[in-house]
Amino acid sequence: MSSVLPLVRPDLRDFAGYKSARSEALRGEVWLNANESAWANPADGQGRSRRYPDPQPPALRARLAQVYGVAPEQLLVGRGSDEAIDLLVRALCVPGQDAIVVTPPVFGMYVVCARLQGARIIEVPLVDGDAGFVADLDAIREAALAQGAKLVFLCSPSNPAGSAILLDGIKALAHALEGHALVVVDEAYGEFADGASATTLLGAHANVAVLRTLSKAHALAAARIGVVIGGTELVAVLQRCQAPYPVPTPCADLALEGLSDTTLEQTRNAWRSCVVSANGCCTRSRGYPAYAASILRRETICWCASTIPMALSVHCSPPAWWCATSAPRPSWTTHCASPSARRSRTIACCRP
């Protein structure tokens, strides 16, 4: 297994990053190295917010690592998975030179971060087949190798298509791109998918990274807790590139409570209810296999939902339908089978 460090920007491989007041071991009760207030704010009854937080709160990092089945040093906590995407693009892509691969229609932050970094964007659209809208892994591999991609973003389960990518396919892609690109598997909706996480590939493939979040199934979107999971070398590089104090103390406290054994069991029971509910979804047009607590049903690709509606918050029953549409992008309309297809809609419905 080769090192992932050669994929990092040459100017950042030895980058030390910013050393905050909490980056070093501290002793005693009086700390003068951060110019913090000696008194708590009157609104802060327990005085928990008077001091700067740990850059990587040890208890939260350990609990997240336990939940995701990895070692704490393989995991970097940040401001939602959005920050993880941004860190990956900035750490690996040389502006004006390197590229990323995305599979539209898909989560928009991959492209946003690439544009801000000046990285080229290679689009390999999802393919509409008997199994639904799926990633074309052969085309992704060829495009990444031919056009010099440093990052390949795979969303599994897909947002918005709902389809999952088999681990064998991700494994084969990572093997083919070893030494060329990092394969990033976005598992924001992973709690609703069957099968093992792509984190199980990390031991054999240094060029695999996985994104997870507490924003979806855990219903803690406002806490802004997301993680990137990868090899220790990659995580160390990303941490050096991360802005100071990414995890506010109140957010870390809430996340820890949300991941306690009791709360986690209640949350998992809610997931199971969602899946049972989704299995009873109403039927219209052709149905596609889907995860993420909703069933995606549509006729053609062109207009798509900007996000997968969650069964926890979306309630509908026949004959009412909850529909999500967004204006078609020019690069997507070229893949329509016919002009009439452009009038199609994405319809996702789940019984309460």
N, C-alpha and C positions, 0 to 999 in steps of 0.2 A: 504494500500500500504506500503510494508516494505521498509526500508532504503537500499540503495545500498552500504553503507559503509562497511558492513561485507564482501563484495566481494573484497574490496581493500586489497592489501598486508598489513599484520599486521604492518610491520615496516614503512609503509608510511602513515598510517591513521593520525598520528600526525606530519608528516613531514612538516617543515616550508618552505622548499625550499630556493632558493637564493633571497635575497632582493637587487634588483638593485637600481641604482640611481633614477630611475623613479617610484619606487614602493611606494614612500611616497609623500604626498602633498608638493608642492614647491611654494614659494612666491618670488616676486621680479624678477629682470632681471639678477642678477649676482648669478650664482650657482657654488659652488666650490666643490660639493660632487662627481663629476664624472670625473674630470680632462679633461674636454672637451676643445677644442681650443677656444680661445677668438676671433678668426677671421675665417671667412668662407673661404673655398677653392676657388681659382679664378674661377674654373669651376662651382661652385655652386652659380649662380648669385643671387638667393634669400636667400641664407644661410639656406636653409631648412634642409640640411644634417649635419650641424655642431654639433647639439646636438643628444644625444641618443633618440630614439623614445619612446613613451608610450608603455609599454608591451602589452596593449590592447587598441589601439586607440579608444577613446570614440565615436567619430563621426562614424567611420567605424563599430564598434561593434553595435551601435544603428541602423544604416542603414541595416546591414545584418540581425539583429533581426527583423526589420520591413519587409524586403523582405521575410524572412522565417516564419513569423508569430509566433515568440516566444519572450520572454523577454530577454533583453540583458544579464542578469546574467545566463541565460540558455545556453549561447553560448560562446565558446572559439575560438578565431581566431589564426590560426597558419600557418606554412609553407606548404601550401597545405594540402589536407586530408592525405597525407603520414605521416606528423608529428602527426596528430590525431591518426592514427592507431598505431604508435609507442608508443605514450603516453598511450593509452589504454592498450596495451600489457604490458608495463613496470609497470604501476600502479597496474594492477590486477593480473598478473601472477607471482607466485613464481618460480624462475628458478629451473628446474629439478623436479618440482612437478605438476604445473598446465598445462592446455592444452587449445588450441583454436580449434574451428570447422570451416572448410572451405568447400566450395562446388565446387571442380574443374570440368571443367575448369573455372578459375576465376582470378581476379586481383592478381598479384603475391606478392604484398607488405604485405599481411596478413602473408604469410608463411615466408617471409624474416624477418619481425619483430619478429616473434615467434622464429625463429632459433637464431637470435641475443640475444634474452632474455633467451634462453634455455628452452623454453616452448614446450611441446609436440604438435604435429599436428594431428588432427583427420580429415580424409577426408570422406565426404559424397557426392559422385559425383552427378551432375545433372542427372535427369532421362529423357530419350528421349521418349516422348509420343505424343499423338495426339495434345496436346497444345504446343509442342516444347520442348526444353530443360528447365526443371523446377526443382526447389529445392524440395527435398523430405522432407517436414517438419516433418513428423512422424519419419523418420529415423534420422533426425537431433536431434530431441528431445530425442530419445532413446540413441543415441550415446553420447550426451552431459551429460545426467544423468548417464549413465553406466560408462563413462570413465573420469568423473570429469572435464569437461570443465568449464573454467571461462568466456570465450568469445565465442560467436557464431557470425560469420560474414555472413551477408546476403547481396548480391549485387542485388539491385533492382532499376531500370532495370539492368539486368545482363550484365556484361562485361566478356565474349564476346557474350553470347547467346541472349541477347536482351529481354528476358522474364521478366515480372514483377511479384512480389509476392503480393497477395491480402492482404489488411490490416487485414482482419479477421484471416488469417493464422498467420501473425506476432503477432497479439494480443494473439491468443491461445498459440503460442510458448512461448511468454514472460510470460504468466500466468503459464504455466507448469514449466518454469525454474526459477520462482521467488525464490530468496534466494539461487540459485545455479549458475546462469550464467547471464551475461549481453548480451543482444541481440543487435548487432550493425548493423544497416541498412545503407548500403553505397548507397546513392542516388546521385552519381556523375553525372548520366544522368537523374536525376529526372525531369528536365525541359521538357524532351521529353515524359514523361509518362502521362497517363491518371490517374485521381483519386487523392485522397488526399495523402499528405506526411505522413510518419510514425511519424512525429513530433506531429501529432494529438493524438498519444497514450501516450505521455509523462505524461499527467495529471493523468492517471490511472496506469501507469506502470513505476516505478522508474528504472527498469532494462532494459530500452530501451534507446539507444543512436542513433543518426542519423549523418551521415557524408554528408556534402555538399561542393562544390568547385566552384570557378569561372574559372576553367581551361577549361571546356568543352563548354557548351552552351554560356557562356559569353566571350569566346575567350580571356581569360587573363591568359593563362598558365604560361607565363614568370613572372607574378606578384607573383606567388606562394601564393595565398590566398585560404585557405580552413578552414572549421570550423567543430567542433564537437558540437552537440546540445544534451543536456541531462538535468537531474535534477541538481539543483544548488549545491548539495553536491558533485556530481561527477565532475562537471565543476571546482569547487574550488580545488579538489584534483589534477586534471589534470594540472591546472594552476600552482600549487606549484611544479609540476614535470617538467614543461616546461623550456627549456633553455632561458636565457635572450634575450630580444628584438627580438621577433619572426617576427615582422612586420616592415620592413624598411619604413621610411617615404615616399620615392617615390612610393613604392608599395601601401601603404595605400591611397595616393593621387590619383593614377591611378584607384584603385578599387572604390573609392568614385565617381569619375567621371563616371566610367563604370556603376555604380548603380544609377546615377541620373535619374530623371523621364524621361527626353528626351531620354537619351541613352538607358535606359531600355526598353522603348517602341520600339525603333528601333531594339533592339536585339530581342525582342519578336516577332516582325514582321518577322524577319529572321527565327526564330524557326518555325513559321507557314508556311512559304514558304518551309522550309525543309520537314515538315510533308507532305505537298501536293506533293512535289517532290518525297518523298519516296513512296507514295501511287502509283506512276506510275512506280515503279521499274520493270525491266525485270524479267521474270520468268524462272526458271530452277529447275528441280528436285522438291522436296517437299518444300513448303513454310511454314515458322513458323511465328507465331505472334511475332512482334518485336517492340521495341521502340528505343530510342537513335538515331533517324534520319537516320536509315538504316534498310534494310530488310535482315535478315539472312536466307540464303537458303542452306541447305546441306542434305546429305543422312544419315550419321552416325556420331557418336562422335568418335574422336581419334585425328584428327588434328584440331586445332582451331586457330582463329585469336587471336593475343595477345591483341588487343584492338578492340573496335567497330569503324569502320571508320565513320567519321562524314560527313554528307551530305554537310556541309559548305566547306569542303576542298577536298572531294573526288568526282570526276566527271567522269561518264562513261556512255556510251550508247551502245546499241547493234550495232555490235556484240562484241565490246570490253568489257571485264569484269575486274573489279579490284578485285584481289584475295589476301587474306592474309592467310599465313600458318605459322605454327611453328612446330618444331620437336616434335613428340609425346613423352609425358613423360611415363615412364614404368607403373606408377600407373593408367594411363588413358587407355593404350592399353589393359589392362586386361578386360576392359568393352566393347571391340569391339565384335560385333556379329559374325564376321568371319575374317579370315586373310585378305580377299580382302577388308574388310572395312577399313583397315589401310591405304589404298591408297586414301581415300576420302579427300576432301578439304572443307574448309569453303569458301563460295563465297558470298560476299556482294556487291550489286550494286545499284547505285542510279543515276537517270537521273539528269543532270545539271539543 
